[in-house]
Amino acid sequence: MDSFWEVVIENVLAYLIIGIIVISILVYYLRSKKKSSDQTESKIYKAKELGLHEPVSLHPVVDQDICIGSGACISACPEKDILGIRNGQAATINASRCVGHGACFHACPVEAITLVIGTEKRGVDLPHVSPQFQSNVPDVYIAGELGGMGLIKNAVEQGKQAMENMIKNLNSSHKCDYDAIIVGAGPAGISASLTAHKHKKKFLTLEQNTLGGTVFTFPRAKVVMTAPMDLPLHGKVKLYETSKTELLNLWKEVFVNNEISINENEKVLSINKKDNGILVETQKGKYTADKVLLSIGRRGSPRKLNVPGENKEKVAYRLLEPELIHDQKVMVVGGGDSAIESALLLADEGNMVSLSYRKDSFSRIKPGNLEKIEEAHESGKVEILFNTNVQEIKDDSIILVNSKTEEEIVKKNDLIYIFAGGELPNKILESCGITVSKKFGEAVLKHEK
């Protein structure tokens, strides 16, 4: 009998120990989930304060009815804190920093993520483009940033696919100068040029600045975040994190090796559809082609302030080689990441840097940049002038006006860098009849049910 009760007691103790272990694991799990949820909630609150929670372009939307909170999307995202777990499900944190990798979309085991352009409140201007990358105007195609895909890898893939579709539909009866004219030599235009050369087609690539397009205008020290891309005539490029210089050198090398040249510093003024092809007019000449690919950036031309003296030589809209600028009185105008990164680079080179911004605080910038610019301001490396607008630019000075006090501020000045964003190239689009409309939360990539 004693042995029976001993066995019962041993079993009860065993079950009790197992129960304690299970409960401990469950409590630890629930506490970890709550801690993770609280951290995500705190990050969302901070992102809203900084203006980073509201998406400005392509971004993920999570279907809460399907999401199981596996965290696969968070692990797959190459960026940081775009997504997080809140209340057991995925939620967006810094949505405006999403660059459209699409890794979260493919990683989700239950297909709960859709990639969307725009929101219900904030629309994004996009031209009409078919799945074959053709616009509403026959024979005029669009790829890359203008079509909503700004990520380098995606733009490269689109440029290749768009050119392949153009080649399939070439009209041999059109007696034109070229089979295809490519407008823009950014990632999509580079890929399209290489694809056209691969298929031995007669093409012309026009770029208003220089090879690299928008990438070329990044501050030199800026890191380009990308994923492996398949570059025509070169192969797989596995660059997860690289400098602008390294990426541009790669593109130049591929062009030199394949004896491809482009027309740099040639801005397109108009594109007109004709009965026997398309007429493209630039400031240097006129060309005809059977097909045209628009692979230009969404910003088109830099937005100007339209103030007296803005046409002076000391005014620029991009920072190319900060390491060559020393001991200058520099004014940087703008409050976005490009303006702040440029101000920091110039300050590091021993320049006296002032930063003029029209609002009373920075918003929609990376947390790292906010921390760095605040440190630079506190240490005296960069002077920040909030609530100021440029009134006039003189040979040796710049005049600002405080929008709240109406006080006039005169600063001695050698160089001015303006980062006021860019304007959608509507003139080119309108010249050939391309329709542009606002997309309010429209799905770009979704799973078929």
Secondary structure, 3 states (H helix, E strand, C coil): CHHHHHHHHHHHHHHHHHHHHHHHHHHHHHHHHHHHHHHHHHHHHHHHHHCCCCCCCEEEEECCCCCCCCCHHHHHCCCCCCEEEECCEEEECCHHHCCCCCHHHHHCCCCCEEEEECCCCCCEEEECECCCCEECCCCEEECCHHHCCCCHHHHHHHHHHHHHHHHHCCCCCCCCCEEEEEECCCHHHHHHHHHHHHCCCCEEEECCCCCCHHHHHCCCCCEEECCCEEECCCEEECCCEEEHHHHHHHHHHHHHHCCCCCECCCCEEEEEEECCEEEEEECCCEEEEEEEEECCCCCEEECCCCCCCCCCCCEECCCCCHHHCCCCEEEEECCCHHHHHHHHHHHHCCCEEEEECCCCCCCCCCHHHHHHHHHHHHCCCEEEECCEEEEEECCCEEEEEECCCCCEEEEECCEEEECCCEECCHHHHHHCCCCEEEECCEEEECCCC
